[in-house]
Amino acid sequence: MKNGETNEQECLGAKSAKSTQKKHKMWIRILFIILLLGIGIMVALYVKRSNSEDFAPKVDQSAEQMEGAEDKMDAPNGGGAVSLTYSTVVTVSMEDRTAQLLFENPSKSTKDTSLQLTVKGQNEGEELLLAESELIPAGYKLTQMNLKDKIDLDPGKYEGNLKVLYYDSENGEKEVVDTKIPVTLTVNNGN
């Protein structure tokens, strides 16, 4: 009987070893899948953050650094303070496909900005986006914006808005508040 019992125990031992190996391989596969999923999620979050409208765009190529640095304004914890200089008159050249304006974000501001230029539409409350800037950091100004494609306005005067979007200067996150500045648009054909 001992001989039969030994063979049976050896078979059970071999089956147990094979079962243990299969379990190890299964756990390795599961851990590998979890690792791949984790990497995939991290990549997706990075891509979302870098493409998201919730974060500051790159610095506008037309933005010019202003002369003279000023001390930052006092701002409450978690808040901000901005000091903007702007003109409410904007000239739009359909020939050059540009909008000429004056917008300054002095270095004493604690927030970076970007701009959206809109014209009031034919329907009540409707606005058409004419131009959009990239980032205008504190200490920079913008005097020209390129019109978006397919924008066509007849010469004349129009009412519009300059929408100022704010971004945290340190982490680039978009702020909750925006500012709308009413402007008068003078559209010409470049004459």
C-alpha positions in Angstrom: 0.0 0.0 0.0 2.8 2.3 0.7 3.9 2.2 -2.9 0.5 3.1 -4.2 0.1 5.8 -1.6 3.4 7.3 -2.6 2.5 7.4 -6.3 -0.8 9.0 -5.4 0.9 11.6 -3.2 3.5 12.3 -6.0 0.6 12.8 -8.5 -1.2 15.1 -6.1 2.1 17.0 -5.4 2.7 17.4 -9.2 -0.9 18.5 -9.7 -0.5 21.0 -6.8 2.7 22.3 -8.2 1.2 22.8 -11.7 -1.9 24.4 -10.1 0.4 26.8 -8.1 2.3 27.7 -11.3 -0.9 28.4 -13.1 -2.1 30.6 -10.3 1.3 32.5 -10.3 1.0 33.0 -14.1 -2.6 34.2 -13.8 -1.6 36.7 -11.1 1.3 38.0 -13.2 -1.0 38.5 -16.1 -3.6 40.3 -13.9 -0.8 42.6 -12.5 0.5 43.2 -16.0 -3.0 44.2 -17.2 -3.5 46.5 -14.1 -0.1 48.1 -14.9 -1.0 48.7 -18.5 -4.4 50.2 -17.5 -2.6 52.5 -15.0 -0.2 53.7 -17.6 -3.1 54.2 -20.1 -5.0 56.3 -17.6 -2.0 58.4 -16.8 -1.3 59.1 -20.5 -5.0 59.9 -21.0 -5.0 62.4 -18.1 -1.8 64.0 -19.4 -3.2 64.4 -22.9 -6.5 65.8 -21.5 -4.6 68.3 -19.4 -2.4 69.4 -22.2 -5.3 69.8 -24.7 -7.9 71.0 -22.2 -9.5 74.4 -22.4 -9.3 74.4 -18.6 -5.6 75.3 -18.9 -3.7 78.2 -20.4 -2.8 78.1 -24.0 0.8 78.8 -25.2 2.0 82.5 -25.2 0.6 84.5 -28.1 3.3 85.1 -30.8 2.0 88.7 -31.2 2.2 89.5 -27.5 5.0 92.0 -26.7 6.7 92.4 -23.4 6.0 95.8 -21.8 8.8 97.9 -20.4 9.2 98.4 -16.6 8.4 95.8 -14.1 6.1 96.6 -11.2 5.5 94.8 -7.9 2.6 92.3 -7.9 -0.6 93.6 -6.5 -1.8 92.2 -3.1 -4.3 89.4 -3.5 -6.1 87.3 -1.0 -5.1 83.7 -0.5 -6.5 81.7 -3.4 -7.6 84.9 -5.2 -6.0 87.2 -7.7 -5.7 90.8 -8.7 -5.5 92.2 -12.2 -4.9 95.7 -13.6 -5.8 95.9 -17.3 -5.3 98.8 -19.7 -7.4 98.7 -22.9 -9.2 100.7 -25.5 -12.9 100.2 -26.3 -12.2 101.0 -30.0 -11.1 98.2 -32.3 -10.3 98.5 -36.0 -10.9 95.4 -38.2 -9.3 95.2 -41.6 -11.0 92.7 -43.9 -8.1 93.0 -46.4 -5.4 92.2 -43.8 -7.7 89.8 -41.9 -6.6 91.5 -38.6 -8.1 93.4 -35.7 -6.1 96.3 -34.3 -6.6 96.9 -30.6 -4.9 98.0 -27.4 -4.8 95.5 -24.5 -2.2 95.5 -21.8 -1.8 93.1 -18.8 0.7 95.0 -16.6 3.3 93.1 -14.7 1.6 94.0 -11.4 -1.3 91.6 -12.3 -1.3 88.3 -10.6 -3.1 86.5 -13.5 -2.3 85.7 -17.1 -5.0 86.4 -19.7 -6.2 85.5 -23.2 -8.8 87.4 -25.3 -11.8 86.7 -27.5 -13.1 89.4 -29.8 -16.8 89.0 -30.7 -19.3 91.0 -32.7 -23.0 91.1 -31.8 -25.1 89.1 -34.2 -28.4 89.7 -35.9 -30.3 87.8 -33.2 -30.7 89.1 -29.7 -27.9 87.8 -27.4 -26.0 86.1 -30.3 -22.3 86.8 -30.7 -19.9 85.8 -33.5 -16.3 85.0 -32.5 -14.0 87.1 -34.8 -10.6 86.5 -33.2 -9.0 84.7 -30.3 -5.6 85.2 -28.8 -3.3 82.8 -27.1 -1.9 83.6 -23.7 -1.0 87.2 -22.7 1.2 86.8 -19.5 1.4 89.6 -16.9 3.8 92.2 -18.2 2.7 91.7 -21.9 0.5 93.6 -24.3 -1.3 92.8 -27.5 -2.1 95.2 -30.3 -3.2 92.9 -33.1 -5.2 89.7 -33.5 -5.8 87.6 -36.6 -9.4 87.0 -37.7 -10.7 83.5 -37.7 -11.3 81.8 -41.1 -14.6 82.4 -42.9 -15.3 85.7 -41.1 -16.7 88.3 -43.5 -18.1 91.6 -42.4 -19.3 94.6 -44.4 -17.5 97.9 -43.8 -19.2 99.9 -41.0 -19.5 100.2 -37.2 -20.5 97.3 -35.0 -21.0 96.6 -31.3 -18.9 93.9 -29.9 -17.1 92.5 -26.8 -13.6 91.8 -25.8 -13.9 88.8 -23.5 -10.9 88.5 -21.1 -10.2 85.0 -19.8 -8.0 84.6 -16.8 -5.4 81.9 -16.0 -3.4 81.1 -12.8 0.2 82.3 -13.5 1.7 79.4 -11.6 -0.1 76.3 -12.6 -1.9 77.5 -15.8 -5.4 76.5 -14.6 -8.3 78.5 -16.0 -10.0 80.8 -13.5 -13.7 80.8 -13.0 -14.2 84.5 -13.7 -14.1 86.2 -17.1 -14.6 89.8 -18.0 -16.6 91.2 -20.9 -15.6 94.7 -22.1 -18.0 96.3 -24.6 -16.1 97.6 -27.7 -17.0 99.5 -30.9 -15.7 97.7 -34.0 -14.9 99.8 -37.1 -14.7 97.4 -40.1 -13.0 98.5 -43.3 -11.7 96.9 -46.4 -8.1 98.1 -45.8 -8.5 101.5 -47.5 
